[in-house]
Amino acid sequence: MQLLILGVIAIVIFILEEYLFTASRYFWVGGIVPVLWTAFLAYLVVVNAMNFTVREYALAIIAVIIPYVCWGNGYQRHQRRQS
């Protein structure tokens, strides 16, 4: 159940990151949420390290990488709109 809740939160963060948080002229503004998300996931992994399976570790790695990709994509889209 926790994994499902984290997945839903991750999807919402990815969508917000792609379309809302990167709509700034400053590149670093869009990076605040991915850094906080990475810190939160790192905390969860450290606290629950003994209970995680390989599948959950893989999902955590993917959940860390995707916000940074969305950050870059959203920033590039915003830059193209301004040009």
Beta strands, then each sheet from edge to edge (+ up, - down):
end
